[in-house]
Amino acid sequence: MREVAIIGVGSTVFGKFPEKAIFELGTEAVQAALKDAGISPKDIQFAYYANLYGGMVEGQAALRDAGITDIEITNVENACTGGATAVRRTWYDIASGLYDIGIAVGSESMTTSPIAGKLIPPAKGDLSGELGMNTMAKFALSQRRYMDISGVTLEQIAMVSVKNHHNGCANPYSQYKKEFSAEDIINSRLICDPITQLQSCSTTDGAAAVILTSLNVARRYTRKPVIIAASVIRGGDYAFRQKDITFSDVTYKGVKGAYTMAGIGPEDINLCELHDAFAVNELQHYVELGFCERGEEVALLMDGVTNIKGRLPVNPSGGLLSKGHPLSATGVAQIAEIVWQLRGQAGKNQVPDAKVGLTHTLGGEVADLEAGAVGVHILKV
Amino acid sequence: MREVAIIGVGSTVFGKFPEKAIFELGTEAVQAALKDAGISPKDIQFAYYANLYGGMVEGQAALRDAGITDIEITNVENACTGGATAVRRTWYDIASGLYDIGIAVGSESMTTSPIAGKLIPPAKGDLSGELGMNTMAKFALSQRRYMDISGVTLEQIAMVSVKNHHNGCANPYSQYKKEFSAEDIINSRLICDPITQLQSCSTTDGAAAVILTSLNVARRYTRKPVIIAASVIRGGDYAFRQKDITFSDVTYKGVKGAYTMAGIGPEDINLCELHDAFAVNELQHYVELGFCERGEEVALLMDGVTNIKGRLPVNPSGGLLSKGHPLSATGVAQIAEIVWQLRGQAGKNQVPDAKVGLTHTLGGEVADLEAGAVGVHILKV
């Protein structure tokens, strides 16, 4: 397998854009990535495009408006892991030698979609859904259980959101750009006890794109290619096979595969963008990703280890909590953030001397399965 | 690249199943393919799942209920070419050596989807759509133009539908199973002049699945593996670059790539399942696929060359017109039909002595692009 590098990244600002169609957001991200790479639309040989809540062939529409036609385009969907899936498949087609230059795009408009964020009745056959056990309810039960068995308090969980909202303030792509105290977070609107609004990611519109090439080709375009050291997507197992609903087995297995692929361990990671869909998840993912043992996760946060100036900054972009979560765009945007960090282009949120970064994306609600898919990427310079 | 073979195929009956969810149809097809291959769910190492009008991670739900979890699953969408896209990506992951055994599934429920077949307002930015230039209108204008420049009559076009409905009568998987005369077809309800209802494919629910392995692995399971000699997906170019709206450039380029990949030409094809979304398309595709020159297509049909007992049977299954068109399932179902034919298992519709078959799937309406994607597969024994 050939080494694959990222030579260009682009993103829209994340936020609410009721005037922009899904494919228009996609085009904006594609154009930004082309400009960043210094590459012509005609050089793109193939594309993967992640979207969940749009119509048909959104990728073809978005790429067309950036001048990219007449190539193999595959639209992918893996719920919130769709963007990471697009990157994984683009990586593989280059690593295996099928193509030399490709683009992975993720785009979502939660605002203009006719279905996103609406109260959709449970799918036929979704017995848990018919009992009212929707995604929010599951996350709330899991958080309650986690608080019970770990002794972690709501005040400590809120500190994840405090940190990420602080980071988001200095990120020009971020949706919120506002500081919140632990008190603000706990006292915000109750969504599903014990989860409040500011412990949750918001509904967001946005898109991101990354351009990948073989390492040989990359050297033609940049003196600082960012290398993809690992790219993993895997689906979850039956929920009944999980020993603990507060531990994401699929994340644990996915990241284990990524470390093996990269030939490194969690101790080698300099920074991380992880899937903080809810504040509590960040603490749980510290453990699953191997950053600490169970019981040490609160200390990692409270001691500042995961602050931008700490030993292992987590979500320097602001994460899903502050930067926002346009579902299919998130996995691509996380990778764009790591690329900016590894290149030293992250501005006020720059992590010093970072050489190796990890992204983690988790998604997909399927009854009886713990999750639809996890995506893990390890990038290095 | 390794040779890749198909060791199992499965399909639901095509029709209207208001009681079945999309993923339930998918599970049924997966189980049929597993049974046909004589393989355990645990042996499936990865999957691609095509769906357009469903919710999130439909593939994970369908595969879970067939006992397949804990693997890499990628949900894909390429409008009507989604199923062919799933097969193409499954083929490539095995051909390139990433995996040994995988499944490609396509599933669609036009009946239970909350959006399929509904009159959806044109997407933001779709100026043609806002002018009323929807898919039906485009196909109707194209058919009118084709009739004008070629002299082909409505009676001749109707004979495509007569042939395919005749074929569908003997196919147990077919939706219609009813003979129609040219008069029936011309006098059926006018949809968009000159297209009548029986010149159009219908709205259909159904799913199909194919299990692919490396040729070495295939020999463990079957003495008659069907080999994938070519697998191509490509997207369309700008419409303004087309010289003729009655000729599908993307089909022409896609099939040219497939013939090159397989090292054969159109004269080597023994049977074909092609994308007869409208009756007129079958005549047009004869030319684009290289079966004859422009001007000879009506003779190919009227002389019986494309009948089941002819030299080059086309749509022995009944095609989209009679078998039905559950969008994302179609590309997979076409391949299942060719596999049955090449194995000699096609029952009353068996094409004698077929060794090489071709499938053609076309899909995706994108303003200013001639099409979203074309899929071409060549199978051989």
Interface residues (C-beta under 8 A of the other chain):
Chain A: K20 A21 F23 E24 L52 G55 M56 V57 Q60 A61 L63 R64 T69 D70 I71 E72 I73 T74 N75 V76 E77 N78 A79 T85 R89 Y92 D93 S96 G97 L98 T112 P114 I115 I120 A123 K124 G125 I233 R234 G235 G236 D237 Y238 K253 G363 G364 E365 V366 A367 D368 L369 G372 A373
Chain B: K20 A21 F23 E24 L52 G55 M56 V57 Q60 A61 L63 R64 T69 D70 I71 E72 I73 T74 N75 V76 E77 N78 A79 T85 R89 Y92 D93 S96 G97 L98 T112 P114 I115 I120 A123 K124 G125 I233 R234 G235 G236 D237 Y238 K253 G363 G364 E365 V366 A367 D368 L369 G372 A373
